[in-house]
């Protein structure tokens, strides 16, 4: 008698079933875990993968450290706030760079850039 070392095969779910589960999750009446228990769906990220593929809401591909939020919109707001914080920090660095440039070279880059841009944006005259 031959022994098989293969794992039990994963059940295949129809697209209609996946869409139904995603709709229930996005309405917010049930959590991912409760839907997994209700429909006996295996795998920890199966419902989330279906939401990314078939859902109408935004689902981040990258995960932030810590426990994920249940509301995808709140999660997206948190990600955007993080990106905004990074952009503000970058602006501060650029402002310091301009300040140091002015102090070291005596040239105000902010004033000179307007002049150079206006010269570069003038239409070229034909000779």
C-alpha positions in Angstrom: 0.0 0.0 0.0 1.4 3.4 -1.0 1.2 6.3 1.4 0.5 9.8 0.0 2.3 12.7 1.6 0.2 15.3 0.0 -2.0 17.7 2.0 -5.8 17.7 1.5 -6.7 19.8 -1.5 -8.0 23.3 -1.0 -11.7 23.8 -1.8 -12.5 25.8 -4.8 -14.9 28.7 -4.4 -17.1 30.1 -7.1 -16.7 33.8 -8.1 -20.3 34.5 -7.0 -19.5 33.1 -3.5 -16.4 35.2 -3.2 -18.3 38.3 -4.3 -21.0 37.5 -1.7 -18.4 37.2 1.1 -16.7 40.5 0.0 -20.0 42.3 0.0 -20.8 41.1 3.5 -17.4 42.1 4.8 -17.5 45.6 3.1 -20.9 46.3 4.6 -19.2 46.0 8.0 -21.8 43.8 9.7 -19.3 40.9 10.2 -15.5 40.7 10.7 -13.2 38.7 8.5 -12.9 36.0 11.2 -16.6 35.7 11.7 -17.1 35.2 7.9 -14.3 32.6 7.9 -16.1 30.7 10.6 -19.6 31.2 9.1 -18.6 29.8 5.7 -15.8 27.5 6.9 -13.2 29.3 4.8 -9.6 28.2 5.4 -6.5 30.3 5.4 -5.8 33.5 7.3 -5.7 35.9 4.4 -8.2 34.3 1.9 -11.0 36.8 2.6 -8.5 39.7 2.4 -7.2 38.5 -0.9 -10.8 38.3 -2.2 -11.4 41.8 -1.0 -8.3 43.1 -2.8 -9.4 41.4 -6.0 -13.2 41.9 -6.0 -13.8 44.7 -3.4 -14.8 48.3 -4.0 -12.8 49.7 -1.1 -9.0 50.3 -0.9 -7.0 47.5 0.6 -3.3 48.1 1.1 -0.9 45.6 -0.3 1.8 46.4 2.3 1.0 45.8 5.9 1.9 48.2 8.7 3.4 46.7 11.9 0.9 46.0 14.6 -2.7 44.8 14.5 -4.7 45.7 11.4 -7.7 47.9 11.7 -11.1 46.4 11.0 -12.3 49.4 8.9 -10.3 49.7 5.6 -11.2 53.4 5.3 -9.7 54.1 8.7 -6.6 52.1 7.7 -6.3 54.2 4.5 -6.6 57.4 6.5 -3.8 56.2 8.8 -1.6 55.4 5.8 -2.2 58.8 4.2 -1.5 60.6 7.5 1.8 58.7 7.6 2.7 59.8 4.0 1.8 63.4 4.9 4.1 63.3 7.9 6.9 62.1 5.7 6.2 64.8 3.1 6.3 67.5 5.8 9.6 66.2 7.1 11.0 66.3 3.5 9.9 69.9 3.1 11.7 70.9 6.3 14.9 69.3 5.0 14.6 71.2 1.7 13.9 74.5 3.5 17.0 73.9 5.7 19.0 73.1 2.5 17.9 76.4 0.9 18.8 78.3 4.1 22.3 76.8 4.2 22.8 77.4 0.5 21.9 81.1 1.0 24.2 81.4 4.0 27.2 79.7 2.4 27.0 81.2 -1.1 25.1 84.4 -0.5 22.6 83.5 -3.2 18.9 83.4 -2.5 17.9 80.4 -4.6 14.2 81.1 -4.2 14.4 84.5 -5.8 16.8 83.3 -8.6 14.7 80.4 -9.5 11.8 82.6 -10.6 14.1 84.6 -12.9 15.6 81.5 -14.5 12.2 79.8 -14.9 10.8 82.9 -16.6 13.8 83.0 -19.0 13.5 79.3 -19.8 9.7 79.5 -20.4 9.9 82.3 -22.9 9.1 81.2 -26.5 12.2 80.7 -28.6 12.7 83.3 -31.3 13.4 82.0 -34.8 16.6 83.3 -36.4 
